[in-house]
Amino acid sequence: MFERRPIYRETAKEYQKASKKEKKDTGLLCEITGLKPRNYATRLLGNTEKPYM
């Protein structure tokens, strides 16, 4: 879990700057981290001010 946090932080920065079309592609993050539901990955990347990041 703690090994994933730096990946989330870096990816979230890129995700916030991405266009709507680019935001649809969360598949790479899911492959790297092993997240199953892509909706959860999208929620993680969209809410960067949460304390779990």
C-alpha positions in Angstrom: 0.0 0.0 0.0 2.7 2.5 1.0 4.7 1.7 -2.2 1.7 2.8 -4.3 1.3 6.3 -2.8 4.2 7.9 -4.7 2.8 6.4 -7.9 -0.7 7.9 -7.0 0.8 11.3 -6.3 2.8 11.6 -9.5 -0.1 10.2 -11.6 -2.5 12.5 -9.9 -0.5 15.6 -10.9 -0.5 14.5 -14.6 -4.2 13.5 -14.4 -5.2 17.0 -13.1 -3.5 18.6 -16.1 -4.9 16.2 -18.7 -7.7 16.8 -21.1 -11.0 15.0 -20.7 -10.1 12.5 -23.5 -6.8 11.7 -21.8 -8.5 11.2 -18.4 -10.5 8.3 -19.8 -7.3 6.2 -20.0 -6.7 5.0 -16.4 -5.9 1.5 -17.6 -2.1 2.0 -17.3 -2.5 3.0 -13.6 -4.7 0.0 -13.0 -2.1 -2.3 -14.6 0.8 -0.9 -12.6 -0.9 -0.8 -9.2 -3.3 -3.7 -9.5 -6.4 -1.6 -8.8 -9.4 -3.6 -10.0 -12.2 -1.1 -10.4 -11.2 1.7 -12.7 -13.8 4.0 -11.0 -11.8 3.8 -7.8 -8.6 4.8 -9.7 -10.4 7.8 -11.2 -11.7 8.8 -7.7 -8.2 8.5 -6.3 -6.7 10.7 -9.0 -9.4 13.3 -8.8 -9.3 13.9 -5.1 -5.7 14.8 -4.4 -6.4 16.9 -1.3 -7.6 13.8 0.7 -5.2 12.7 3.5 -4.7 9.2 2.1 -2.7 10.5 -0.8 
